[in-house]
């Protein structure tokens, strides 16, 4: 057990209360418990009754956390009662919305699709399987998905494009405030984001993850499991697809920019743009495979889907700019250059369809 894990579990008695009252035992004092990294408190281990569990204690305001718990419960209920036995996701064993705690059956020896990218084993076949998994998710019925009024608004937010609430302003770093200033003072970008949100509202509703990135795909022996359904709701398919495409693009751009890591001086602006262009070219085949896996699983008639996917992929690069700014003293040249690519995708999403490889299935 990692140092401090027992003390931390004792401090979070609500975790133990949920485990014991639902018959799954206790993690306190168990030698194989691991505390895992993440924005929430996460533990993995075997309880004293022999149950392998993954426990998540959500952080954040109580009302929003409770809403996220309810969305996880809704997803698990729909998945287990629906016809799609092919979609894999860790089974939800117990949940307590008031305590902000979720308990899942542990998926052992799993690696994420993000690890597959970092370790260079995300093949086109695996990318196709990721697309197929998203297609299975979007094929679930939506009639039992209720809108939860307590849920936090999704980004991009029209309100935040106008002004930051005082609490968010005071909690933001200097780099975050710089990033928000760039977004709020770019009239063309603001118009593009509002157009995207308008089109999202008009799109057909599917059973959507709404916070989908490569980290949410767990891979075990070639099988793909989808996780983290705290934002689950009826939404636009393009938001999920754009999140994955944007994450693939973001990681490829980082890898391309790191290719001069041993150079004595930072690359020139022209060299950086050339590297980023190479990054887009390198990831295009995997994006196409992902897109084909989706389309082969869920045939679609939405002629504007690819355009919205490209726009949401562009937003993902801007979202990564904001995320990176939380721990940076100022905005560096590389994230700003990558955000510039995201801006172009938002302003001209149709032109980015072939750039990203969002081509016809097997076209």
C-alpha positions as CSV (number, residue, x, y, z in Angstrom):
1,X,0.0,0.0,0.0
2,X,1.3,3.5,-0.8
3,X,2.3,5.7,2.1
4,X,-0.6,7.6,3.6
5,X,-3.3,5.5,1.9
6,X,-4.7,4.1,5.1
7,X,-4.9,7.5,6.8
8,X,-6.5,9.0,3.7
9,X,-9.2,6.2,3.6
10,X,-9.8,6.8,7.3
11,X,-10.3,10.5,6.6
12,X,-12.9,9.6,4.0
13,X,-15.2,7.4,6.1
14,X,-18.0,7.8,3.5
15,X,-15.9,5.5,1.2
16,X,-15.8,2.8,3.9
17,X,-19.4,3.3,4.8
18,X,-20.5,2.7,1.2
19,X,-18.3,-0.3,0.8
20,X,-19.4,-2.0,4.0
21,X,-23.1,-1.3,3.8
22,X,-23.2,-2.7,0.2
23,X,-21.4,-5.8,1.3
24,X,-18.1,-5.3,-0.5
25,X,-16.0,-5.1,2.7
26,X,-13.2,-2.7,3.6
27,X,-10.1,-1.3,1.9
28,X,-8.5,0.0,5.2
29,X,-5.5,-2.0,6.1
30,X,-5.4,-4.0,2.9
31,X,-1.8,-4.3,1.6
32,X,-2.6,-4.0,-2.1
33,X,-4.5,-0.8,-2.1
34,X,-3.1,1.9,-4.4
35,X,-4.1,5.6,-4.6
36,X,-4.2,6.6,-8.2
37,X,-3.5,10.0,-9.8
38,X,-6.3,12.2,-11.2
39,X,-8.4,15.2,-10.5
40,X,-10.6,13.1,-8.1
41,X,-9.6,10.8,-5.3
42,X,-9.1,7.3,-6.8
43,X,-8.2,4.0,-5.2
44,X,-7.8,0.5,-6.5
45,X,-7.5,-2.7,-4.5
46,X,-8.9,-5.8,-3.0
47,X,-11.2,-5.5,0.0
48,X,-11.1,-7.8,3.0
49,X,-14.0,-9.8,1.4
50,X,-11.9,-10.5,-1.7
51,X,-13.6,-8.0,-4.0
52,X,-11.4,-6.2,-6.6
53,X,-12.7,-2.6,-6.7
54,X,-11.9,0.8,-8.2
55,X,-13.3,3.6,-5.9
56,X,-13.7,7.2,-7.0
57,X,-14.5,10.1,-4.6
58,X,-15.5,13.1,-6.7
59,X,-14.1,16.6,-6.0
60,X,-16.0,19.8,-6.5
61,X,-19.3,21.4,-5.3
62,X,-21.6,19.0,-3.7
63,X,-24.6,19.7,-6.1
64,X,-22.5,19.2,-9.2
65,X,-20.8,16.1,-7.8
66,X,-24.2,14.6,-7.0
67,X,-25.4,15.3,-10.5
68,X,-22.3,13.6,-11.9
69,X,-23.0,10.5,-9.7
70,X,-26.6,10.3,-11.0
71,X,-25.4,10.4,-14.6
72,X,-23.1,7.5,-13.9
73,X,-25.9,5.5,-12.4
74,X,-28.2,6.4,-15.4
75,X,-25.5,5.2,-17.9
76,X,-24.9,1.9,-16.1
77,X,-28.7,1.2,-15.8
78,X,-29.2,1.9,-19.5
79,X,-26.2,-0.2,-20.5
80,X,-27.1,-3.2,-18.4
81,X,-30.8,-3.2,-19.5
82,X,-30.2,-2.5,-23.1
83,X,-29.6,-4.7,-26.1
84,X,-25.9,-3.8,-26.7
85,X,-23.9,-6.5,-25.0
86,X,-20.9,-5.5,-27.1
87,X,-20.3,-2.2,-25.4
88,X,-17.9,-2.8,-22.5
89,X,-17.7,-0.6,-19.4
90,X,-16.6,-1.4,-15.8
91,X,-19.6,-2.5,-13.9
92,X,-20.9,0.0,-11.3
93,X,-21.1,-1.8,-8.0
94,X,-22.3,1.0,-5.7
95,X,-22.9,4.7,-5.7
96,X,-23.7,7.4,-3.1
97,X,-24.6,10.8,-4.6
98,X,-24.7,12.5,-1.3
99,X,-21.2,11.3,-0.4
100,X,-19.9,11.7,-4.0
101,X,-18.6,8.1,-4.1
102,X,-18.6,5.6,-6.9
103,X,-17.5,1.9,-6.7
104,X,-16.7,-0.1,-9.8
105,X,-15.5,-3.6,-10.5
106,X,-11.8,-3.3,-11.1
107,X,-10.5,-3.8,-14.7
108,X,-7.1,-5.3,-14.0
109,X,-4.1,-4.9,-16.2
110,X,-5.8,-2.2,-18.3
111,X,-3.9,0.4,-20.2
112,X,-5.5,3.6,-21.7
113,X,-5.6,4.7,-25.3
114,X,-3.5,7.7,-24.1
115,X,-0.8,5.2,-23.1
116,X,-1.1,3.6,-26.4
117,X,-0.3,6.9,-28.1
118,X,2.6,7.7,-25.7
119,X,4.1,4.2,-26.1
120,X,3.5,4.1,-29.9
121,X,1.2,1.0,-30.0
122,X,-2.0,2.7,-31.1
123,X,-2.4,1.0,-34.5
124,X,-5.0,1.7,-37.1
125,X,-6.8,-1.4,-36.0
126,X,-7.0,-0.2,-32.4
127,X,-8.1,3.2,-33.6
128,X,-10.9,1.5,-35.6
129,X,-11.9,-0.4,-32.4
130,X,-12.1,3.0,-30.5
131,X,-14.4,4.3,-33.2
132,X,-16.5,1.2,-33.0
133,X,-16.8,1.6,-29.2
134,X,-18.1,5.2,-29.6
135,X,-20.5,4.0,-32.2
136,X,-21.9,1.4,-29.8
137,X,-22.3,4.0,-27.1
138,X,-24.2,6.3,-29.5
139,X,-26.5,3.5,-30.4
140,X,-27.9,3.2,-26.9
141,X,-31.5,4.3,-26.4
142,X,-31.9,7.9,-25.2
143,X,-35.5,7.8,-24.0
144,X,-34.4,7.2,-20.3
145,X,-31.7,9.8,-20.2
146,X,-33.1,12.7,-18.1
147,X,-31.5,16.2,-18.1
148,X,-30.0,16.9,-14.6
149,X,-30.5,20.5,-13.6
150,X,-27.6,20.2,-11.1
151,X,-25.1,19.3,-13.8
152,X,-22.2,21.7,-14.6
153,X,-22.4,23.5,-18.0
154,X,-20.2,22.0,-20.6
155,X,-17.4,24.0,-22.3
156,X,-17.3,25.9,-24.6
157,X,-19.6,28.3,-22.7
158,X,-21.2,31.3,-24.3
159,X,-21.3,33.0,-20.8
160,X,-17.6,32.6,-20.3
161,X,-16.9,34.0,-23.7
162,X,-18.5,37.3,-22.4
163,X,-16.9,37.5,-19.0
164,X,-15.6,35.3,-16.1
165,X,-17.5,35.0,-12.9
166,X,-15.6,36.7,-10.0
167,X,-14.9,33.3,-8.3
168,X,-13.3,31.9,-11.5
169,X,-11.4,35.1,-12.1
170,X,-9.9,35.1,-8.6
171,X,-9.0,31.4,-8.8
172,X,-7.3,31.6,-12.2
173,X,-3.6,31.9,-12.8
174,X,-2.0,34.7,-14.8
175,X,-1.6,32.4,-17.8
176,X,-5.3,31.4,-17.5
177,X,-6.4,35.0,-17.5
178,X,-4.2,35.6,-20.5
179,X,-5.8,32.7,-22.3
180,X,-9.3,33.8,-21.5
181,X,-8.5,37.3,-22.7
182,X,-7.3,35.9,-26.0
183,X,-10.6,34.0,-26.4
184,X,-12.9,36.8,-25.3
185,X,-11.2,39.5,-27.5
186,X,-11.2,37.4,-30.7
187,X,-14.6,38.3,-32.2
188,X,-14.2,35.9,-35.1
189,X,-13.5,33.0,-32.8
190,X,-16.4,33.9,-30.5
191,X,-18.7,33.9,-33.5
192,X,-17.4,30.5,-34.6
193,X,-17.9,29.0,-31.1
194,X,-21.5,30.4,-31.0
195,X,-22.2,28.9,-34.4
196,X,-20.9,25.5,-33.2
197,X,-23.1,25.7,-30.1
198,X,-26.1,26.6,-32.2
199,X,-25.5,23.7,-34.5
200,X,-25.0,21.4,-31.5
201,X,-28.4,22.3,-30.1
202,X,-30.0,21.5,-33.4
203,X,-28.3,18.1,-33.8
204,X,-30.0,14.8,-33.3
205,X,-29.5,13.5,-29.7
206,X,-27.5,10.4,-28.9
207,X,-26.4,8.7,-25.7
208,X,-23.2,10.8,-25.3
209,X,-20.2,10.7,-23.0
210,X,-19.6,14.5,-23.3
211,X,-16.1,14.4,-21.7
212,X,-14.5,11.9,-24.1
213,X,-10.7,11.7,-24.5
214,X,-8.2,8.9,-25.0
215,X,-7.8,8.5,-21.2
216,X,-11.4,7.2,-21.0
217,X,-10.6,4.1,-23.1
218,X,-9.3,1.1,-21.2
219,X,-7.7,-1.6,-23.3
220,X,-7.3,-5.2,-22.0
221,X,-6.2,-8.0,-24.3
222,X,-7.4,-6.0,-27.3
223,X,-10.9,-5.4,-25.8
224,X,-11.9,-1.7,-25.4
225,X,-13.8,-0.6,-22.2
226,X,-15.2,2.9,-21.9
227,X,-15.1,4.7,-18.6
228,X,-15.9,7.9,-16.7
229,X,-19.5,8.7,-17.4
230,X,-20.0,11.5,-15.0
231,X,-21.1,13.9,-17.8
232,X,-23.3,11.3,-19.6
233,X,-26.3,12.8,-21.2
234,X,-28.3,13.0,-24.5
235,X,-26.1,15.1,-26.7
236,X,-24.5,15.7,-30.1
237,X,-22.4,12.8,-31.4
238,X,-19.9,15.4,-32.7
239,X,-18.9,16.4,-29.2
240,X,-17.6,12.9,-28.3
241,X,-16.0,12.3,-31.8
242,X,-14.4,15.7,-31.8
243,X,-13.0,15.1,-28.3
244,X,-11.2,11.9,-29.5
245,X,-10.1,13.4,-32.8
246,X,-8.9,16.5,-30.9
247,X,-7.0,14.5,-28.4
248,X,-5.3,12.4,-31.1
249,X,-4.4,15.6,-32.9
250,X,-3.1,17.3,-29.7
251,X,-0.9,14.5,-28.8
252,X,0.5,14.2,-32.3
253,X,1.3,17.9,-32.3
254,X,3.1,17.6,-29.0
255,X,5.1,14.6,-30.3
256,X,6.0,16.5,-33.5
257,X,7.1,19.6,-31.6
258,X,9.3,17.4,-29.4
259,X,11.2,16.0,-32.3
260,X,13.7,18.9,-31.9
261,X,14.1,18.2,-28.2
262,X,17.8,18.0,-28.3
263,X,18.3,21.1,-30.4
264,X,20.4,23.8,-28.7
265,X,17.9,26.6,-29.3
266,X,14.0,26.8,-29.5
267,X,12.8,26.3,-33.1
268,X,11.9,29.3,-35.2
269,X,8.2,30.1,-35.9
270,X,8.5,28.7,-39.4
271,X,10.2,25.5,-38.1
272,X,7.5,25.1,-35.4
273,X,4.7,25.4,-38.0
274,X,6.5,22.8,-40.2
275,X,6.7,20.4,-37.2
276,X,3.0,20.9,-36.4
277,X,2.1,20.3,-40.1
278,X,4.1,17.0,-39.9
279,X,2.2,16.1,-36.8
280,X,-1.2,16.5,-38.5
281,X,0.0,14.3,-41.4
282,X,1.3,11.6,-39.0
283,X,-2.0,11.2,-37.1
284,X,-4.3,11.4,-40.1
285,X,-4.4,7.7,-40.8
286,X,-5.4,6.9,-37.2
287,X,-8.1,9.5,-37.3
288,X,-9.5,8.0,-40.5
289,X,-9.4,4.5,-39.0
290,X,-11.3,5.9,-35.9
291,X,-13.8,7.6,-38.1
292,X,-14.3,4.5,-40.2
293,X,-14.8,2.3,-37.1
294,X,-17.5,4.7,-36.0
295,X,-19.3,4.9,-39.3
296,X,-19.2,1.2,-39.9
297,X,-20.8,0.6,-36.5
298,X,-23.4,3.4,-36.6
299,X,-24.4,4.5,-40.1
300,X,-25.3,8.1,-40.1
301,X,-27.4,10.5,-42.3
302,X,-26.2,13.7,-40.7
303,X,-24.4,15.5,-43.5
304,X,-22.9,18.1,-41.2
305,X,-21.5,15.7,-38.6
306,X,-17.9,15.7,-39.9
307,X,-17.9,19.5,-40.0
308,X,-19.0,19.7,-36.3
309,X,-16.4,17.0,-35.4
310,X,-13.7,19.1,-37.0
311,X,-14.9,22.2,-35.1
312,X,-15.0,20.3,-31.7
313,X,-11.5,18.9,-32.4
314,X,-10.5,22.6,-32.8
315,X,-12.1,23.5,-29.6
316,X,-10.2,20.6,-27.9
317,X,-6.9,22.4,-28.7
318,X,-8.2,25.6,-27.2
319,X,-9.4,23.7,-24.1
320,X,-5.9,22.2,-23.8
321,X,-4.5,25.7,-23.9
322,X,-6.7,26.6,-20.9
323,X,-5.8,23.4,-19.1
324,X,-2.1,23.9,-19.5
325,X,-2.4,27.5,-18.4
326,X,-3.5,26.4,-14.9
327,X,0.0,25.5,-13.9
328,X,2.0,27.8,-16.1
329,X,3.3,31.3,-15.3
330,X,2.6,32.5,-18.8
331,X,1.4,31.2,-22.2
332,X,4.3,29.6,-24.1
333,X,4.8,29.7,-27.9
334,X,4.0,26.1,-28.6
335,X,0.5,25.9,-26.9
336,X,-0.4,29.2,-28.5
337,X,0.6,27.8,-31.9
338,X,-1.4,24.7,-31.3
339,X,-4.4,26.8,-30.2
340,X,-4.0,28.7,-33.5
341,X,-4.6,25.5,-35.4
342,X,-7.7,24.9,-33.2
343,X,-8.9,28.4,-34.1
344,X,-8.6,27.7,-37.8
345,X,-10.5,24.5,-37.4
346,X,-13.3,26.3,-35.7
347,X,-13.4,29.2,-38.2
348,X,-13.3,26.9,-41.3
349,X,-14.3,23.4,-40.1
350,X,-15.3,22.2,-43.6
351,X,-11.8,22.8,-44.9
352,X,-10.4,20.7,-42.0
353,X,-12.4,17.6,-42.9
354,X,-9.8,16.3,-45.4
355,X,-7.0,17.8,-43.3
356,X,-7.9,15.6,-40.4
357,X,-8.8,12.5,-42.4
358,X,-12.6,12.6,-41.7
359,X,-13.1,10.8,-45.0
360,X,-15.9,8.6,-46.2
361,X,-15.7,5.1,-44.7
362,X,-13.2,3.1,-46.8
363,X,-13.3,6.0,-49.2
